[in-house]
Every structure is written in structure tokens, then in C-alpha cells.
């Protein structure tokens, strides 16, 4: 089943797979503000139970500060 267009755009613009130090931690423990986790072909909200622990192959959608 193909990704919806919004999810596909999110997947294409997602950060590269997590740094090994982020694996095993929650999205709220990351340096940048994580708003979603891309796991395989699924886009998970940062507060969904499945996204509670980041996996090494996850991609994260973040809001970065420019300051």
C-alpha cells in the first residue's frame, strides 16, 4: 500500500536514520524537537506508544532552532 502524499513528503524530508546514541531513547530525549518518527513506511506521532523508544533505523521529523 503506497504512502499518502503527506506521509510520502514527510518521509522524503525526514532526517537520516538516528544516531546510535539516540537508539533506545525516547523522542523527547533528542537534542532537536521531534514531532514524528518514520518507522519503515509508517509515520508515527512522537507521543504514540510505538514511538516511545527510538530504533536505529528510525527517521525523525524535527523542528530545528535557527538561533
C-alpha positions in Angstrom: 0.0 0.0 0.0 1.6 3.3 -1.0 2.1 6.1 1.5 -0.4 9.0 1.4 1.2 12.1 -0.3 1.7 14.0 3.0 3.4 10.9 4.6 5.5 10.5 1.5 6.7 14.1 1.6 7.4 13.7 5.4 9.3 10.5 4.6 11.4 12.2 1.9 12.3 15.2 4.1 12.9 13.2 7.3 16.3 13.3 8.9 18.7 10.4 8.2 18.5 7.4 10.4 19.1 8.0 14.0 22.5 8.3 15.6 23.4 5.2 17.5 23.3 7.3 20.7 19.6 8.1 20.1 18.6 4.5 19.7 16.9 3.1 22.8 15.9 6.6 24.0 12.6 8.4 23.6 11.9 11.2 21.1 11.8 13.8 24.0 15.4 13.0 24.9 16.7 14.1 21.5 18.5 17.4 21.1 16.1 18.7 18.5 12.3 18.8 18.9 10.9 15.6 17.4 7.4 15.9 16.0 7.2 12.5 14.3 9.0 9.2 13.8 9.2 7.4 10.4 9.5 3.7 11.0 9.5 1.7 7.8 6.6 3.0 5.8 4.7 4.3 8.8 4.7 7.9 10.2 4.2 7.9 14.0 3.4 10.9 16.1 6.2 11.5 18.7 3.8 10.7 21.6 2.4 7.4 20.2 3.4 4.4 22.4 5.1 2.7 19.4 7.5 5.7 19.1 8.4 5.7 22.8 11.7 4.0 22.1 13.7 5.0 19.0 15.2 2.3 16.9 18.4 2.6 15.0 16.6 2.6 11.6 14.0 5.2 12.6 14.0 8.6 10.8 12.8 11.5 12.9 11.0 14.6 11.7 12.3 17.5 13.8 11.9 21.2 14.3 15.3 22.8 14.4 16.1 26.2 16.1 17.9 28.7 13.8 19.2 30.6 16.8 
